[in-house]
Amino acid sequence: MNTTVLKRTSAALLFSTGLLLPVLTGCTVGPKYVRPQALAPPAYRGADDTARSSANQDSLGDEKFAQVFNQPELQDLIRTALANSYDVRIAAQHVSEAEAQLKITRAQEFPTISVGGSGAGADLGSSLGNGLPSGGIASGSFNLSALWKPDFWGLYRRQTEAQRAQMLSQVWAQRVVRMTLVQEVATDYFQLRAYQAQLVIANETLKERRESVALTRTLVDGGANPLSDLRQAEENEFTASAEIPQLEQEIQQEENALHLLLGQNPGPVAATDPSALAPVPRNLPVGLPSRLLERRPDILEAEQQLIEANANIGVARAQFFPQLSISASVITSGSDFSSMFSSGNQLGYGIGSLTQPLFEGGKLKAQLKLSEETKKEMVLSYQKTIATAFQQVSNALIAVNKQRAGREQQEMLVSAATDAARLARLQYQAGSTSYLEVLTTDSNLFSAELNLVSARQGEAQSLVQLYTALGGGWQ
């Protein structure tokens, strides 16, 4: 079998394509990407003096969630959520889809080579074969084809650049989902623990008030106290008991919300850590504001979208220039397999075509205008994302400091209310005040204790907000 000519022809085709490749792909139209200017403040507003002095240290956003949230049960919840959350899994699928699309887009830059063949044969009987060659009729052909559209103006490279940026934006979007998920799990956890703490207070208060009602009823039955004291004591009891069903509802609904974040069906959540609502540490490192641009995934996602828009300008501009297409084929045929590859039965040819747009009704100009305006929008979106990030960090720092101060004041209020309730009972027992004073101070204490739990929950939540605002949680 003679395949020498076929091999030489194929090699020549591929060799000539390789020589033309660097020549015809050396130009790329469209602007090169330059990151827009973003003015970062020298320090975050809302940080205390210690935080400002530690601006050169590592940021809280650089730490992993297990270093920020010390509650083991919260750490387990976050790990489970990151592994099972539907949102995280959907975001991962978006990344896989974008990676596949990138490979499809990039394939346009390379030649396509295909092979094919055909054959036919017939075995004619003796009655039909008179005058025909013995053994019947047989024929076959084999062809090798190549098609290449040289990317002289960078059309396909710009499309690949845009698709790569889109893929990377999906990667950063996935990290935004992870960061948001950590924030949501921590937020729901602290809210759940607050409801549980308030339920404990409500049950303890109810127990005390029921004892007070029993004692007041005894005094009323003995004629020592008026009936109005008993009714006021019962009113105070029902005030506490009415809180319990509402808190139980909030607890169960919060547990269901947590299970959804965990990718699980509704159910109870084991939460018993006594330090869940512990005070937020002081002197939290915030780092330099300029570093936020490299840490927050939403900022990096917005930048990739800007890079994609910038590359699409090059795609639109390349449409104005001629598009070259080169194709070549080698065909060999014969009446049998041995003669099919002989030199005399081969045919090779090449075709080149050049297409230049002349008139498309303003479509090309409109496409270029659209891509340029889209880039302007993406620049504004990128800058707004940065400004929003600085605002969120500032708000979170303010919240950390003010929530701490509010919690400290609320603790003093509870201490004062506790003493006031104690003194009112002593005065009532001594006959120097009415039972209404006891009920009033007791109600004030109950409200103050519930509000103290809310203040502690708000302080814990401020840590979550600061950690997220500084770009932590996706690592």
Secondary structure in CASP SS format (residue, H / E / C, confidence):
PFRMAT SS
TARGET T0000
AUTHOR 0000-0000-0000
METHOD secondary structure of the structure
MODEL  1
M C 1.00
N C 1.00
T C 1.00
T H 1.00
V H 1.00
L H 1.00
K H 1.00
R H 1.00
T H 1.00
S H 1.00
A H 1.00
A H 1.00
L H 1.00
L H 1.00
F H 1.00
S H 1.00
T H 1.00
G H 1.00
L H 1.00
L H 1.00
L H 1.00
P H 1.00
V H 1.00
L H 1.00
T C 1.00
G C 1.00
C C 1.00
T C 1.00
V C 1.00
G C 1.00
P C 1.00
K C 1.00
Y C 1.00
V C 1.00
R C 1.00
P C 1.00
Q C 1.00
A C 1.00
L C 1.00
A C 1.00
P C 1.00
P C 1.00
A C 1.00
Y C 1.00
R C 1.00
G C 1.00
A C 1.00
D C 1.00
D H 1.00
T H 1.00
A H 1.00
R H 1.00
S H 1.00
S C 1.00
A C 1.00
N C 1.00
Q C 1.00
D C 1.00
S C 1.00
L H 1.00
G H 1.00
D H 1.00
E C 1.00
K C 1.00
F H 1.00
A H 1.00
Q H 1.00
V H 1.00
F C 1.00
N C 1.00
Q C 1.00
P H 1.00
E H 1.00
L H 1.00
Q H 1.00
D H 1.00
L H 1.00
I H 1.00
R H 1.00
T H 1.00
A H 1.00
L H 1.00
A H 1.00
N H 1.00
S C 1.00
Y H 1.00
D H 1.00
V H 1.00
R H 1.00
I H 1.00
A H 1.00
A H 1.00
Q H 1.00
H H 1.00
V H 1.00
S H 1.00
E H 1.00
A H 1.00
E H 1.00
A H 1.00
Q H 1.00
L H 1.00
K H 1.00
I H 1.00
T H 1.00
R H 1.00
A H 1.00
Q H 1.00
E H 1.00
F C 1.00
P C 1.00
T E 1.00
I E 1.00
S E 1.00
V E 1.00
G E 1.00
G E 1.00
S E 1.00
G E 1.00
A E 1.00
G E 1.00
A E 1.00
D C 1.00
L C 1.00
G C 1.00
S C 1.00
S C 1.00
L C 1.00
G C 1.00
N C 1.00
G C 1.00
L C 1.00
P C 1.00
S C 1.00
G C 1.00
G C 1.00
I E 1.00
A E 1.00
S E 1.00
G E 1.00
S E 1.00
F E 1.00
N E 1.00
L E 1.00
S E 1.00
A E 1.00
L E 1.00
W E 1.00
K C 1.00
P C 1.00
D C 1.00
F C 1.00
W C 1.00
G C 1.00
L H 1.00
Y H 1.00
R H 1.00
R H 1.00
Q H 1.00
T H 1.00
E H 1.00
A H 1.00
Q H 1.00
R H 1.00
A H 1.00
Q H 1.00
M H 1.00
L H 1.00
S H 1.00
Q H 1.00
V H 1.00
W H 1.00
A H 1.00
Q H 1.00
R H 1.00
V H 1.00
V H 1.00
R H 1.00
M H 1.00
T H 1.00
L H 1.00
V H 1.00
Q H 1.00
E H 1.00
V H 1.00
A H 1.00
T H 1.00
D H 1.00
Y H 1.00
F H 1.00
Q H 1.00
L H 1.00
R H 1.00
A H 1.00
Y H 1.00
Q H 1.00
A H 1.00
Q H 1.00
L H 1.00
V H 1.00
I H 1.00
A H 1.00
N H 1.00
E H 1.00
T H 1.00
L H 1.00
K H 1.00
E H 1.00
R H 1.00
R H 1.00
E H 1.00
S H 1.00
V H 1.00
A H 1.00
L H 1.00
T H 1.00
R H 1.00
T H 1.00
L H 1.00
V H 1.00
D H 1.00
G C 1.00
G C 1.00
A C 1.00
N C 1.00
P C 1.00
L H 1.00
S H 1.00
D H 1.00
L H 1.00
R H 1.00
Q H 1.00
A H 1.00
E H 1.00
E H 1.00
N H 1.00
E H 1.00
F H 1.00
T H 1.00
A H 1.00
S H 1.00
A H 1.00
E H 1.00
I H 1.00
P H 1.00
Q H 1.00
L H 1.00
E H 1.00
Q H 1.00
E H 1.00
I H 1.00
Q H 1.00
Q H 1.00
E H 1.00
E H 1.00
N H 1.00
A H 1.00
L H 1.00
H H 1.00
L H 1.00
L H 1.00
L C 1.00
G C 1.00
Q C 1.00
N C 1.00
P C 1.00
G C 1.00
P C 1.00
V C 1.00
A C 1.00
A C 1.00
T C 1.00
D C 1.00
P C 1.00
S C 1.00
A C 1.00
L C 1.00
A C 1.00
P C 1.00
V C 1.00
P C 1.00
R C 1.00
N C 1.00
L C 1.00
P C 1.00
V C 1.00
G C 1.00
L C 1.00
P H 1.00
S H 1.00
R H 1.00
L H 1.00
L H 1.00
E H 1.00
R H 1.00
R C 1.00
P H 1.00
D H 1.00
I H 1.00
L H 1.00
E H 1.00
A H 1.00
E H 1.00
Q H 1.00
Q H 1.00
L H 1.00
I H 1.00
E H 1.00
A H 1.00
N H 1.00
A H 1.00
N H 1.00
I H 1.00
G H 1.00
V H 1.00
A H 1.00
R H 1.00
A H 1.00
Q C 1.00
F C 1.00
F C 1.00
P C 1.00
Q E 1.00
L E 1.00
S E 1.00
I E 1.00
S E 1.00
A E 1.00
S E 1.00
V E 1.00
I E 1.00
T E 1.00
S E 1.00
G E 1.00
S C 1.00
D C 1.00
F H 1.00
S H 1.00
S H 1.00
M H 1.00
F C 1.00
S C 1.00
S H 1.00
G H 1.00
N H 1.00
Q E 1.00
L E 1.00
G E 1.00
Y E 1.00
G E 1.00
I E 1.00
G E 1.00
S E 1.00
L E 1.00
T E 1.00
Q C 1.00
P C 1.00
L C 1.00
F C 1.00
E C 1.00
G C 1.00
G C 1.00
K H 1.00
L H 1.00
K H 1.00
A H 1.00
Q H 1.00
L H 1.00
K H 1.00
L H 1.00
S H 1.00
E H 1.00
E H 1.00
T H 1.00
K H 1.00
K H 1.00
E H 1.00
M H 1.00
V H 1.00
L H 1.00
S H 1.00
Y H 1.00
Q H 1.00
K H 1.00
T H 1.00
I H 1.00
A H 1.00
T H 1.00
A H 1.00
F H 1.00
Q H 1.00
Q H 1.00
V H 1.00
S H 1.00
N H 1.00
A H 1.00
L H 1.00
I H 1.00
A H 1.00
V H 1.00
N H 1.00
K H 1.00
Q H 1.00
R H 1.00
A H 1.00
G H 1.00
R H 1.00
E H 1.00
Q H 1.00
Q H 1.00
E H 1.00
M H 1.00
L H 1.00
V H 1.00
S H 1.00
A H 1.00
A H 1.00
T H 1.00
D H 1.00
A H 1.00
A H 1.00
R H 1.00
L H 1.00
A H 1.00
R H 1.00
L H 1.00
Q H 1.00
Y H 1.00
Q H 1.00
A C 1.00
G C 1.00
S C 1.00
T C 1.00
S C 1.00
Y H 1.00
L H 1.00
E H 1.00
V H 1.00
L H 1.00
T H 1.00
T H 1.00
D H 1.00
S H 1.00
N H 1.00
L H 1.00
F H 1.00
S H 1.00
A H 1.00
E H 1.00
L H 1.00
N H 1.00
L H 1.00
V H 1.00
S H 1.00
A H 1.00
R H 1.00
Q H 1.00
G H 1.00
E H 1.00
A H 1.00
Q H 1.00
S H 1.00
L H 1.00
V H 1.00
Q H 1.00
L H 1.00
Y H 1.00
T H 1.00
A H 1.00
L C 1.00
G C 1.00
G C 1.00
G C 1.00
W C 1.00
Q C 1.00
END
